[in-house]
Amino acid sequence: MLHECFADPLNVVILVKTNLESGVRAHAVLFSSDLKLTDTLIHYYRLRFKSSSTSATLKNSGAWRTS
């Protein structure tokens, strides 16, 4: 993506996750100035979202206690 505010090209990845049962969609927009990182960027964000989801599940279930 080229824009007058950025001196260098910017890699933009738009992810759309759709729940097939409910039709609800979630979107994520990822940015990187390194145009070679598209696959790596998606992989790392996938791991980050999985980690966040697992943490939220543990907190909500009471299995993860903080003092």
Buried (B, 14 or more C-beta within 10 A) or exposed (E): EEEEEEEEEBBEBEEEEEEEEEEEEEEBEBEBEEEEBBEEBBEEBEEEBEEEEEEEEEEEEEEEEEE
